[in-house]
């Protein structure tokens, strides 16, 4: 009986291991969702969760953005931009125009040795939102790009917005 219990425990432990589960177990600062899209366009799969509107996000005529966690914001100070990165302390210029530029800090989850046991590394970042479109009764930015420095090199990871159905 003891051998069976040990074998069952080992099977459960092995079944609980895996790449996607590790990422889901330790998302950076509340980020969760789909893997980053290559061009940061509208969500290729319909968003199953309802949008959560932040202060001022429902203002008439305001251009908003939906981050990876379905938070809707106008000039949001915090955004989850992909599974491994969250922007915070963001200050915006050009909001509501064809391009809005945000400058702030990005926390990047370094998945070494695994994402579940990784660490957060902070650096400065610049994010550019573009292509505002009318969707679901509001206007939303539908494209994004971001650059930041890590280990002395400038990086441009994929960013991911969840644009409501248009």
C-alpha positions as CSV (number, residue, x, y, z in Angstrom):
1,X,0.0,0.0,0.0
2,X,2.8,2.4,0.9
3,X,4.4,1.8,-2.6
4,X,1.1,2.7,-4.2
5,X,0.8,5.9,-2.2
6,X,4.4,6.9,-3.2
7,X,3.7,6.1,-6.8
8,X,0.5,8.1,-6.8
9,X,2.2,11.1,-5.1
10,X,5.0,11.0,-7.7
11,X,2.5,10.9,-10.6
12,X,0.6,13.9,-9.2
13,X,3.8,15.8,-8.8
14,X,4.9,15.1,-12.4
15,X,1.4,15.9,-13.8
16,X,1.5,19.3,-12.1
17,X,4.8,20.3,-13.8
18,X,4.8,21.9,-17.2
19,X,5.7,25.1,-19.1
20,X,2.3,26.8,-19.3
21,X,1.4,26.0,-15.7
22,X,4.6,27.4,-14.4
23,X,3.9,30.7,-16.2
24,X,0.3,30.8,-14.9
25,X,1.6,30.1,-11.4
26,X,3.7,33.3,-11.2
27,X,2.6,36.0,-13.6
28,X,4.2,39.4,-13.1
29,X,2.1,41.8,-11.1
30,X,-1.2,40.2,-12.1
31,X,-0.5,39.6,-15.8
32,X,-2.3,36.6,-17.3
33,X,-3.7,35.5,-20.6
34,X,-2.7,34.5,-24.0
35,X,0.9,34.4,-25.3
36,X,2.1,37.6,-26.9
37,X,1.0,38.2,-30.4
38,X,3.8,38.9,-33.0
39,X,2.5,42.2,-34.1
40,X,0.4,43.3,-31.1
41,X,-2.8,43.6,-33.1
42,X,-6.3,42.9,-31.9
43,X,-6.9,39.8,-29.8
44,X,-7.1,36.8,-32.2
45,X,-9.5,35.0,-29.8
46,X,-12.6,36.6,-28.3
47,X,-12.1,37.8,-24.8
48,X,-14.1,35.6,-22.5
49,X,-13.9,37.9,-19.5
50,X,-15.8,41.2,-19.2
51,X,-13.8,44.4,-19.5
52,X,-13.0,46.2,-16.2
53,X,-13.2,50.0,-16.7
54,X,-10.9,52.2,-14.8
55,X,-11.7,55.8,-13.8
56,X,-12.6,58.0,-16.8
57,X,-12.4,55.1,-19.3
58,X,-16.1,55.5,-20.2
59,X,-15.8,59.2,-21.0
60,X,-17.5,60.2,-24.2
61,X,-14.9,60.4,-27.1
62,X,-12.0,59.2,-24.9
63,X,-9.6,56.8,-26.5
64,X,-8.9,53.9,-24.2
65,X,-6.6,50.9,-24.1
66,X,-7.3,47.3,-22.9
67,X,-4.4,45.5,-21.3
68,X,-3.7,41.8,-21.0
69,X,-5.8,41.5,-17.9
70,X,-8.9,43.2,-19.5
71,X,-8.4,46.5,-17.6
72,X,-9.7,49.4,-19.7
73,X,-7.9,52.7,-19.1
74,X,-7.4,56.2,-20.3
75,X,-3.8,57.1,-19.8
76,X,-3.3,54.2,-17.4
77,X,-0.4,54.4,-15.0
78,X,-0.1,50.6,-15.0
79,X,-0.5,48.0,-17.8
80,X,0.1,44.3,-18.2
81,X,1.7,44.2,-21.7
82,X,2.5,40.5,-22.1
83,X,2.8,37.4,-19.9
84,X,6.2,38.3,-18.5
85,X,6.0,42.1,-18.3
86,X,4.0,44.8,-16.5
87,X,4.5,48.6,-16.9
88,X,4.0,50.9,-13.9
89,X,4.5,54.6,-13.2
90,X,3.7,55.4,-16.8
91,X,3.4,59.0,-17.9
92,X,1.8,59.7,-21.2
93,X,2.1,62.2,-24.0
94,X,-0.1,62.5,-27.1
95,X,-3.0,60.6,-25.5
96,X,-6.1,60.6,-27.8
97,X,-4.1,61.3,-30.9
98,X,-3.0,58.8,-33.6
99,X,0.0,57.9,-31.4
100,X,0.4,58.0,-27.6
101,X,3.8,57.6,-26.0
102,X,4.2,56.3,-22.4
103,X,7.4,56.4,-20.3
104,X,7.7,54.4,-17.1
105,X,9.2,51.3,-15.5
106,X,8.8,47.7,-16.7
107,X,9.1,44.6,-14.5
108,X,10.2,41.6,-16.5
109,X,9.8,38.1,-15.3
110,X,13.2,36.3,-15.9
111,X,12.2,32.6,-16.3
112,X,15.5,31.1,-14.9
113,X,15.5,28.3,-14.0
114,X,11.7,28.3,-14.6
115,X,9.0,31.1,-14.6
116,X,7.6,29.7,-11.3
117,X,11.1,30.2,-9.7
118,X,12.1,33.2,-11.7
119,X,12.8,36.7,-10.6
120,X,11.6,40.2,-11.6
121,X,14.0,42.6,-13.2
122,X,13.1,46.3,-13.5
123,X,14.2,48.8,-16.1
124,X,12.9,51.9,-17.9
125,X,10.6,51.5,-20.8
126,X,8.9,53.4,-23.6
127,X,5.6,52.1,-25.0
128,X,3.8,53.6,-28.1
129,X,0.1,53.0,-28.7
130,X,-1.3,53.6,-32.1
131,X,-4.2,52.9,-34.6
132,X,-7.2,54.0,-32.5
133,X,-10.4,52.4,-33.8
134,X,-14.1,52.5,-32.8
135,X,-15.0,49.2,-31.2
136,X,-17.9,48.1,-29.0
137,X,-19.2,51.7,-28.6
138,X,-15.9,53.2,-27.7
139,X,-12.5,54.1,-29.2
140,X,-9.5,51.9,-28.4
141,X,-5.8,51.8,-29.4
142,X,-5.3,48.6,-31.4
143,X,-1.5,48.5,-31.8
144,X,1.5,48.8,-29.4
145,X,5.2,48.6,-29.4
146,X,7.6,48.8,-26.4
147,X,11.4,49.1,-25.9
148,X,13.4,48.8,-22.7
149,X,16.9,48.0,-21.6
150,X,18.0,44.7,-20.2
151,X,21.6,43.7,-19.5
152,X,22.8,46.8,-21.4
153,X,20.9,45.9,-24.5
154,X,17.8,47.6,-25.9
155,X,15.0,45.1,-26.3
156,X,11.7,45.2,-28.2
157,X,9.4,42.4,-26.9
158,X,6.0,41.6,-28.2
159,X,3.2,43.5,-26.5
160,X,-0.4,42.4,-26.5
161,X,-3.6,44.5,-26.3
162,X,-7.1,43.1,-26.0
163,X,-9.1,45.2,-28.3
164,X,-12.9,44.6,-28.0
165,X,-14.7,43.2,-31.1
166,X,-15.0,45.9,-33.8
